[in-house]
């Protein structure tokens, strides 16, 4: 019984760890996308001012 409890705990920890990792990766992707969008907007504003 004790072995299965510690195994479950280990699996849960592993799951929580991977979930946190996925969340960090998702936040990175969102941040990169926001920065890219801001850069694109800035470029379009520069182009409009050049005309």
N, C-alpha and C positions, 0 to 999 in steps of 0.2 A: 504493500500500500504506500509506504513512504517513498519508494522508488518512483512510482507513477506520479506522485504529487510533485516531486522535484523535477521530473521530466516535463510535466505540464507547465511548471513555473518557468523552466528553461525555454520552452517553446513560446510561451507568452512573452517573455523578455525579448526573445529573438524577433517575434512579430512586432512588438512595440518599437524595437530598434529599427527594423526595416521600414516601418511606417514613418518614423521620424526622419529617416534618410530620404524617403520619397517626398516628404513635405519640404525638406530643404531643397531638393532638386527642383520641385515645382516652383518654389519661391524664386530660385535662381532664374528659371526660365521666364517667369513673369517679369522679373526685374530687367532681364536682358531685352524682352519684348518692349517694355515701357521705354527703355533707353533708345532702342532702335526706332520706335515710333516718334519719340521726341526728336531724334536726329533727322528723320525723314521730314517731319514738320518744319524743322529749322531750314533744311535744304530748300523746301518748296517756298518758304517765306523769302529766303535769299534770292531765289530765282525770280519771284514776283517783284522784288525790289529792283532787280537788275534791269527789268524791262521799262 
